[in-house]
């Protein structure tokens, strides 16, 4: 086999290996992108309220939000919105303009405060119905297994008829 052919084969296998092991990712969108998508296909929404300085937010991104089971489920059943709770840009929703509010050394965005009923902590996950009503606000880091339970509970509408304790006992985890 000549040198060129060997090199070509090595390069080809390298690309195949990289693509096979490439990590799936959640399709994060902005609030405005999600609003446009909702006009085409209504879905439930997960809003990840984070800040740039939040260590637990970064850990969630590196662990739970890279788990293939979580990635597949979220991408299939939800629109996933990343929202920096300290962003400076205004956001308009339902006729109200939400702004950044300077407070102390940093500040907060009024929209993040509205979603959490002024109980800001990071990370926080806000689950919304297809009509963008708040279903649940969940503060704090969640490992993949715990998050799997939560996204299924809301994603499959178990919350409508099944108490959490019963769901927790009966749910068959894929992790």
C-alpha positions as CSV (number, residue, x, y, z in Angstrom):
1,X,0.0,0.0,0.0
2,X,1.5,3.3,-0.9
3,X,2.0,6.1,1.6
4,X,-0.8,8.3,0.2
5,X,-3.4,5.6,0.6
6,X,-2.3,4.7,4.1
7,X,-2.5,8.4,5.1
8,X,-6.0,8.7,3.5
9,X,-7.3,5.7,5.4
10,X,-5.9,7.0,8.7
11,X,-7.6,10.4,8.1
12,X,-10.9,8.7,7.1
13,X,-10.9,6.5,10.2
14,X,-10.1,9.5,12.4
15,X,-13.1,11.5,11.1
16,X,-15.3,8.5,11.5
17,X,-14.1,8.0,15.1
18,X,-14.6,11.7,16.0
19,X,-18.1,11.7,14.6
20,X,-19.1,8.5,16.4
21,X,-17.9,9.9,19.7
22,X,-19.0,13.5,19.2
23,X,-21.1,14.5,22.2
24,X,-24.8,15.2,21.6
25,X,-25.9,18.5,22.9
26,X,-29.1,20.1,24.1
27,X,-30.4,22.5,21.5
28,X,-30.3,25.7,23.6
29,X,-32.1,28.7,22.2
30,X,-32.7,32.2,23.3
31,X,-36.1,33.4,24.6
32,X,-36.8,35.1,21.3
33,X,-35.9,32.0,19.3
34,X,-38.2,29.9,21.4
35,X,-41.0,32.3,20.9
36,X,-40.6,32.0,17.1
37,X,-40.4,28.2,17.4
38,X,-43.6,28.2,19.5
39,X,-45.5,29.7,16.5
40,X,-44.6,26.7,14.4
41,X,-44.8,23.9,17.0
42,X,-45.9,24.4,20.6
43,X,-43.9,22.6,23.2
44,X,-43.2,22.8,26.9
45,X,-40.2,24.9,27.8
46,X,-37.3,24.5,30.2
47,X,-35.6,27.8,31.1
48,X,-32.2,27.4,32.6
49,X,-31.6,30.5,34.7
50,X,-27.8,30.9,35.2
51,X,-25.1,33.4,35.7
52,X,-21.6,33.6,34.3
53,X,-20.0,33.2,37.8
54,X,-22.2,30.3,39.0
55,X,-20.1,27.2,39.6
56,X,-23.1,24.9,40.0
57,X,-24.5,26.2,36.7
58,X,-21.2,25.2,35.0
59,X,-21.2,21.8,36.6
60,X,-24.8,21.2,35.4
61,X,-23.7,22.1,31.9
62,X,-20.7,19.7,32.0
63,X,-22.5,16.8,33.7
64,X,-26.3,16.6,33.6
65,X,-26.8,18.6,30.4
66,X,-24.3,16.3,28.5
67,X,-25.9,13.0,29.5
68,X,-27.2,11.4,26.3
69,X,-30.5,10.3,28.0
70,X,-31.2,13.9,29.2
71,X,-30.1,15.4,25.9
72,X,-32.3,13.2,23.8
73,X,-35.4,13.7,26.0
74,X,-35.0,17.4,26.3
75,X,-34.5,17.9,22.6
76,X,-37.5,15.8,21.8
77,X,-40.0,17.1,24.3
78,X,-39.0,20.7,25.2
79,X,-37.6,23.9,23.9
80,X,-34.6,24.6,26.1
81,X,-33.9,28.2,26.8
82,X,-30.6,29.5,28.4
83,X,-31.3,32.7,30.2
84,X,-28.5,34.7,31.9
85,X,-30.2,36.1,34.9
86,X,-27.8,39.1,34.8
87,X,-28.1,39.9,31.2
88,X,-28.3,43.6,30.3
89,X,-30.6,43.3,27.2
90,X,-34.3,44.1,27.6
91,X,-36.8,41.4,27.0
92,X,-40.4,41.9,26.0
93,X,-43.0,39.4,26.9
94,X,-46.8,39.7,26.8
95,X,-46.6,43.5,26.5
96,X,-44.2,44.0,29.4
97,X,-40.6,45.1,28.9
98,X,-38.3,43.4,31.4
99,X,-35.0,45.2,32.2
100,X,-31.7,44.7,34.0
101,X,-31.8,46.1,37.5
102,X,-28.5,47.1,39.1
103,X,-28.4,45.8,42.6
104,X,-25.2,45.7,44.7
105,X,-22.1,44.6,42.8
106,X,-24.0,42.9,40.1
107,X,-27.7,43.0,39.5
108,X,-30.5,40.9,38.1
109,X,-32.9,40.8,35.1
110,X,-36.5,41.5,35.9
111,X,-37.6,38.6,33.8
112,X,-35.6,36.1,35.8
113,X,-37.1,37.5,39.0
114,X,-40.7,37.3,37.5
115,X,-40.2,33.7,36.5
116,X,-39.1,32.7,40.0
117,X,-41.4,35.0,41.9
118,X,-38.4,37.0,43.2
119,X,-36.7,33.9,44.6
120,X,-33.5,34.1,42.6
121,X,-30.8,31.5,43.1
122,X,-28.6,29.8,40.6
123,X,-29.0,27.5,38.9
124,X,-32.8,27.5,38.7
125,X,-34.9,25.6,36.2
126,X,-38.3,26.9,35.3
127,X,-40.7,24.5,33.6
128,X,-43.4,26.1,31.4
129,X,-46.5,24.7,29.7
130,X,-47.0,24.9,26.0
131,X,-48.8,28.2,26.7
132,X,-45.8,29.5,28.6
133,X,-47.4,29.4,32.1
134,X,-45.1,28.4,34.9
135,X,-45.5,24.7,35.9
136,X,-42.6,24.5,38.4
137,X,-39.6,26.4,39.6
138,X,-36.7,24.1,40.7
139,X,-33.6,25.7,42.2
140,X,-30.3,24.0,42.6
141,X,-28.0,21.5,40.9
142,X,-29.6,18.2,39.8
143,X,-27.6,15.1,38.8
144,X,-28.7,13.3,35.6
145,X,-30.8,10.7,37.3
146,X,-32.8,13.2,39.4
147,X,-33.2,15.5,36.4
148,X,-34.4,12.6,34.3
149,X,-37.3,12.0,36.7
150,X,-38.2,15.7,36.7
151,X,-38.2,16.2,32.9
152,X,-40.3,13.1,32.4
153,X,-42.8,14.0,35.2
154,X,-43.5,17.3,33.4
155,X,-42.8,16.2,29.8
156,X,-45.3,13.3,29.9
157,X,-47.9,15.3,31.9
158,X,-47.7,12.9,34.9
159,X,-48.0,16.0,37.1
160,X,-51.6,16.3,36.0
161,X,-52.8,13.0,37.5
162,X,-50.0,11.3,39.4
163,X,-48.6,12.3,42.8
164,X,-44.8,12.8,42.7
165,X,-44.2,10.0,45.3
166,X,-46.2,7.5,43.2
167,X,-44.4,8.6,40.0
168,X,-41.0,8.4,41.7
169,X,-41.7,4.7,42.7
170,X,-43.0,3.6,39.3
171,X,-40.8,5.5,36.8
172,X,-38.4,3.3,34.9
173,X,-35.1,5.2,34.5
174,X,-33.0,4.8,31.4
175,X,-29.9,5.7,33.4
